Amino acid sequence: VQPDMYPGNCWAFKGSQGYLVVRLSMKIYPTAFTLEHIPKTLSPTGNITSAPRNFSVYGLDDEYQEEGKLLGEYVYDQDGEPLQMFPVMEKNEDAFQIVELRIFSNWGHAEYTCLYRFRVHGKPA
């Protein structure tokens, strides 16, 4: 997911539910996550219904693990800033190199959901 905030230059997936698994360059103790979408003012339609709404983040031991360690459940606010930071909610002592972003809903777009940028923040293990 590249840092391009031009409308439509996003990682889009069909429907309102999907997931993304990211391998980080090193193992870290996650502290927060950042999700970014274009602001309504840049949207050609004046709305951002394709923005993620409800999502969770998990830490995984490897990419084949089906159920990771829940790090938090969040809501991206379509009326908030384009760049929103979410702290790790679930206390945990584990370091992870693989993180899964699971999106459960968007803000109403029937066909697809758009993800512009997702970042993982933490301390090196």
Wavefront OBJ file of the C-alpha trace (Angstrom):
o trace
v 0.000 0.000 0.000
v 1.917 2.984 -1.284
v 1.788 6.547 0.091
v -0.256 8.027 -2.764
v -3.236 10.145 -1.776
v -4.565 10.726 -5.309
v -8.264 9.698 -5.479
v -8.561 6.140 -6.751
v -4.881 5.247 -6.215
v -5.684 2.806 -3.440
v -5.623 -0.898 -2.725
v -9.262 -1.754 -3.403
v -11.038 -5.000 -2.692
v -14.506 -6.188 -3.649
v -17.231 -5.708 -1.055
v -16.910 -4.376 2.469
v -14.891 -7.185 4.082
v -11.298 -8.123 3.449
v -7.890 -8.533 4.985
v -4.280 -7.600 4.414
v -1.262 -9.408 5.875
v 1.952 -7.381 6.164
v 5.460 -8.693 6.872
v 7.520 -6.056 8.654
v 11.283 -5.647 8.135
v 11.909 -6.832 11.723
v 10.113 -8.176 14.784
v 8.562 -5.378 16.843
v 6.444 -4.838 19.924
v 3.464 -3.053 18.309
v 2.294 0.161 19.995
v -0.099 1.690 17.429
v -1.485 1.532 13.895
v -2.219 4.276 11.395
v -4.947 4.057 8.763
v -5.223 6.683 6.049
v -7.864 7.513 3.435
v -8.322 10.550 1.218
v -10.354 13.395 2.779
v -13.910 14.051 1.549
v -12.673 17.323 0.000
v -10.448 15.362 -2.440
v -13.141 12.841 -3.337
v -14.780 13.443 -6.767
v -18.155 12.432 -5.243
v -17.723 14.488 -2.060
v -18.010 11.385 0.132
v -15.718 8.580 1.239
v -18.172 5.680 1.566
v -15.412 3.321 0.339
v -13.299 4.063 3.443
v -12.886 1.224 5.970
v -15.156 1.517 9.012
v -14.843 -1.355 11.523
v -11.521 -3.176 11.597
v -9.237 -5.252 13.814
v -5.501 -5.811 13.877
v -3.788 -9.087 14.808
v -0.196 -10.112 15.396
v 0.827 -13.386 13.720
v 3.705 -15.771 14.427
v 3.796 -16.790 10.739
v 1.757 -16.118 7.601
v 0.020 -19.515 7.798
v -1.440 -18.928 11.255
v -5.236 -18.736 10.967
v -6.032 -16.910 14.194
v -3.487 -14.394 15.421
v -3.280 -12.462 18.678
v -5.874 -9.666 18.764
v -4.168 -6.299 19.208
v -7.299 -4.159 18.995
v -10.695 -3.451 17.445
v -11.231 -0.006 15.960
v -13.460 2.331 13.944
v -12.084 4.659 11.273
v -14.053 7.929 11.529
v -15.083 9.149 8.059
v -15.612 12.636 9.528
v -12.211 12.704 11.241
v -8.748 13.487 9.937
v -7.624 11.510 6.836
v -4.734 10.051 8.882
v -5.939 8.364 12.087
v -3.824 6.633 14.726
v -5.082 3.744 16.863
v -3.158 2.526 19.942
v -2.744 -1.171 20.702
v -5.719 -1.977 22.949
v -4.934 -5.526 24.035
v -1.976 -5.797 26.389
v 0.521 -8.351 25.220
v 4.189 -9.198 25.723
v 4.789 -10.694 22.272
v 6.803 -9.258 19.412
v 5.548 -9.779 15.847
v 6.975 -9.503 12.359
v 3.650 -10.254 10.677
v 0.525 -8.154 11.199
v -2.973 -8.747 9.817
v -5.433 -5.928 9.166
v -8.980 -7.301 9.023
v -11.702 -4.993 7.690
v -15.287 -5.875 8.635
v -17.221 -2.981 7.062
v -16.922 0.261 5.131
v -18.936 3.512 5.219
v -21.606 2.275 2.803
v -20.036 1.704 -0.614
v -21.787 -1.326 -2.092
v -19.088 -2.439 -4.533
v -15.655 -2.012 -2.944
v -13.526 -0.774 -0.054
v -10.430 1.395 -0.577
v -7.315 1.313 1.575
v -4.811 4.105 0.946
v -2.248 3.567 3.684
v -1.745 1.306 6.695
v 1.226 1.684 9.032
v 2.421 -0.312 12.014
v 4.248 1.525 14.828
v 6.273 -0.133 17.569
v 9.541 -0.785 19.319
v 12.169 -3.131 17.811
v 12.342 -6.498 19.563
l 1 2 3 4 5 6 7 8 9 10 11 12 13 14 15 16 17 18 19 20 21 22 23 24 25 26 27 28 29 30 31 32 33 34 35 36 37 38 39 40 41 42 43 44 45 46 47 48 49 50 51 52 53 54 55 56 57 58 59 60 61 62 63 64 65 66 67 68 69 70 71 72 73 74 75 76 77 78 79 80 81 82 83 84 85 86 87 88 89 90 91 92 93 94 95 96 97 98 99 100 101 102 103 104 105 106 107 108 109 110 111 112 113 114 115 116 117 118 119 120 121 122 123 124 125
